[in-house]
Every structure is written in structure tokens, then in C-alpha cells.
């Protein structure tokens, strides 16, 4: 499996977009990656927008960027909560400095905005936060998946097949 030995953080908070969390997580696990679901609390059940539960493996206080190869931030309403945790913003800044893959989809761009890592980055998001992305210095484009170096962005659930594939390709060093 091409992602064996790779470790990924996938952030979770209440009201995540169910498909935007589970689709990439399952895709990466199928390829051999270890994906830790990380929320404000460890071993806590978080519910998605449509009621699908997710139990966190670790808390935001337990993870260090140096121990991981990539990070995923799902959309939904969770990003508006996730962006308020300094530990998450610091983690993203460290992943950005190390040029490790950072995946974001839909409203997840808000977390990258708050981490202040989008200046000059070509990316996408749900069109609903286009202004926020541009005001943070991003070069926003309307495409299903956009890669700018180590930052991989996508718009919404119909784009998940392309987004998950490209994130896996980047993680494997094949993009």
C-alpha cells in the first residue's frame, strides 16, 4: 500500500460535514495511512451535520506536527469552531512551515484563514467563503481541486473523489 507508514491528523468538531470527513479518511486508510481523528477532547463523540458520529482518537493537546505527514480539515460548520483553538492554528502553521500536505474542503478554508497561511496561495473553497479567502491573501479559483505546493483545496462534497485522490497522490509524492 503506497501510504503505509504515513500518519495524518484529521480534525473533528461538532457539525463537521459528514462526507467531507469520512470520505478522505476512509480513502487514506484504504491506502495504508494511519489517520488520527483529533478533536478538542480525546475519546469524545462528535456528531456531523447529518448525525453521523465520529469518536476522536486524540485531543488537540496530544498531537505535534513533527509526528505527522499531513493534515485534513473537513468542512461543515466545524471549521468555525476549530479555528478558535490556538493549538490547531499553531499545528497548521508548523505543517505549513514544514511544507507538509494540508487538505481543506468547503468551509475548512476558514481554519487556514485564521492560521494566516494563505497569503499568495492559489486555492479554492465553497464559494460562500470566497471573500474571506481572498481577504486573507489567497488567490481563489473555482475548480474541484487546487494544489499549490503542499496546500490542497476543494469546494464541496461532489468534488470529494478528485480531492481525496489528489491529497493521497501529494502525500505519496506522486503529484
Secondary structure as GFF3:
##gff-version 3
##sequence-region A 1 175
A	DSSP	beta_strand	7	11	.	.	.	ID=ss1
A	DSSP	alpha_helix	18	30	.	.	.	ID=ss2
A	DSSP	beta_strand	34	39	.	.	.	ID=ss3
A	DSSP	beta_strand	45	47	.	.	.	ID=ss4
A	DSSP	beta_strand	53	55	.	.	.	ID=ss5
A	DSSP	beta_strand	58	59	.	.	.	ID=ss6
A	DSSP	three_ten_helix	65	67	.	.	.	ID=ss7
A	DSSP	beta_strand	70	73	.	.	.	ID=ss8
A	DSSP	alpha_helix	78	82	.	.	.	ID=ss9
A	DSSP	alpha_helix	86	97	.	.	.	ID=ss10
A	DSSP	beta_strand	101	105	.	.	.	ID=ss11
A	DSSP	three_ten_helix	106	108	.	.	.	ID=ss12
A	DSSP	alpha_helix	109	115	.	.	.	ID=ss13
A	DSSP	beta_strand	122	123	.	.	.	ID=ss14
A	DSSP	three_ten_helix	127	129	.	.	.	ID=ss15
A	DSSP	alpha_helix	130	135	.	.	.	ID=ss16
A	DSSP	beta_strand	139	140	.	.	.	ID=ss17
A	DSSP	beta_strand	145	148	.	.	.	ID=ss18
A	DSSP	beta_strand	151	154	.	.	.	ID=ss19
A	DSSP	three_ten_helix	157	159	.	.	.	ID=ss20
A	DSSP	alpha_helix	160	171	.	.	.	ID=ss21
###
